[in-house]
């Protein structure tokens, strides 16, 4: 019993150190925290970098999940803080639907949507972008994420489907993600994940707690 308890404690300690490391907090910083008084603690907390999880799904992984041929000759770039990097080879929304990993609830003619090939750095969703109109989404990108553009629908569907296939993680956690494509009457394409598949639907542009912005840039 004592040995098992010690192993459990060590496992918890290792897990804690790994989580601190993933958050950008090294052991020296942690020890400084332990020795700090209240005022010093506040200064340390204020100075901590916020490091969101980042992932890179290279061409081999992406094409393996989707069942597409891999013709990529480029090395996968590194992901920035909070970014997910995925290879996209100009496949259409219709081709994604044909994999069985994406469902299209829009008209069939929308399945011709595609984007230029390349590695994309995506934020799905963009933090704190819900309760906004499309105009406010554009302003948010211009102010805080100048290198990012609104998310092309087929790129977003690729990112969500591949990340779900690799990690089992739904990046949207029950929310919707607004995309770049505009439908008649100003309605926007939107993505969500349900039942292990990416769903392509729409958003009417009204403020909502459940709709965030998606954004991406091509390497």
N, C-alpha and C positions, 0 to 999 in steps of 0.2 A: 504493500500500500504506500509506504514511504517513498519507494523508488518511483512508482507511478506518479505520485504527487510532484516529485522533483522534476520528472520529465515533462509533466503538464505545465509546471511553472516556467521551465526553460522554453517550452514551445510558445507560451504566451509572451515571454520576454523577447524571443526572436521575432515573433509576429509584430510586437509593438515597435521594435527597432526598425523592421522593414517598412512599417507604415509611416514612421517618422521620416525615414529615408526617402520614401516615395513622395512625401509632402515637402521635401527640400530641407529637412531639419537634420543636421548631422549630430553625431554624439556629443561633440564639444558644445554645440548650441543647447542640447538637451541638458547637459550638466550645468551650464550657465543658468539655465532656467531654474534648476533645482536649488541653486545657491542664491538666486535673486530675491531681493525684497520686493514688496508690492509695486513700488514705482518702477524699479528696473524691469520687473516682469511685464508691465504695460508697454515699456519701450521695446522690449524684445518681441512681444506679440505684434506690435505695430510695424516692426521691421521685417517680419516673416514674409517671404514671397508666397503668393498663393499659386500652387502648382496643381493644375487640373490634370487628370489622367490623359495620356496621349497614346496613340496606337499607330502602327504602320502595317498595312496589309499589302504586301508586294504583289506584283503581277501574277506570279505563280500561285499564290494563295487565292487571290481574287478570281482568277480564271478557273482554278480548281473548285472553288465553292459554286461558281455559276455554271460550270461545264462548258466554258468557251475556250477556243484555242488561245494559247499564249504566244503572241508575236512581239512582245515587248523586249527591246534591247537596252532599255534604260535602267540604271540602278535606282532603287527606291530612295527618295529623299528622306531626311529626318523630319519627324513631326514636331511642330512647335507646341508650347504649353496649351493643353486643351484641344489640340487638333487630332483629327483622324485622317491619315493619308491612305488613299486607295487608288489603285490603277483603274483607269476607265478607257476603253478602246473604241469609243464612238458607237457602241451598240445602241440600238433604239429602245424606247420604252416597250415596244412590242416584243423585241427579242428578250428583254428581261421578263416580261409576262410569260413567254414561252418556257422559261426555266421552271415555272411552277413556284418560284419564290416571291413573285410580285403579282398583285392583283390590281387590275385597272377598273375603276368605277366611273371613269370618264368615257367619252365616245371613242370608238375604234380609231377614228382619224387622229386622235391625240397620240396614238402609239407610234407615230412617225417621229416624235420628238427625240432629238439626240444632241450631244454636245461635242466639241472638239476632243480628240484623244489626248491622253496624258495622265500624269499623276495629279490628283486633286487633294488639296489640304482643306478639309471640311470642318465646320463647327455645326454640329447638330445636337441640340439646338444652340443658338446664340444665347448666352446668359442674360437674364433680365430683359428679354425682348417680348414677353407676353404683355397683354393689356395695351398693345400699340396698334395703330393703323399701318397700312402699307407705306404711307408717306413717312411716318415716324420710324419705321424699320429702315428706310433708306437713309434717314438722317442719322440713325444710330450707327450704321455702317460707316458713313462718312466721318463721323466724329471719333469712333473708337476702334474701328477695324477697317482702315482705309484701303488695305490690300485685298479685302474680301469683296466679293459680289454676291448678289442673291443666288441661292442654290438652284442650279439647273435640275429639273425633276428627275431625269434618268441618272444623273450623278448621285443625287440624294438617295434614290432607290438602290443604287449599287452599294453605296456606303452602308446603308441600314441593313441590307440583305447580307452583305459579306461580314460585317461586324457581328450580326446575329449568328451567322453560320460558324464563325470562328470561336466566339466567346460565349454564345448563348445569351448575350446581354442586349436588351432593347434600349437603345440610346434615348428614346423618347419617353419611356416609362409611362405610357398611357396618354401622352399629349400628342398634338398635331404639330407639324412643321411646315411653315409656309415656304413655297418655292417661287422661282422667278417667272414661270410661265403664266401669262394672263389670259383668261378665258373671256368670252363675251360678258358685257356689263361689269367689267372690272373684277370679276371673280378670279381668285388665285388658285393654282394647283397647290395641293397640300398632301403631305405624307403622314402615315402613322403605321404602327406595327400591331398586328393582332393575330393570334393563332399561329404564330411562327412564320408569318408572311408579311411583307410590306404592302400596304394598301395605298393606292393613288386615288385621292378624292379631291375635294375643293374646299375653299374657305371664302366666305362672302366679304371679307375685309373688315368686318366689325370687330371691335375690341373684345378680347376674350382671355380668361385666365388659362384656357387650354390650348392656345395657339401661340407658338414661338416662331421666330425666324430661323431659317437655315441659311448658311453662307459657305462659300468655297472660293478658293483661288487655285489656278492651274500652275504647276511648277514650270 
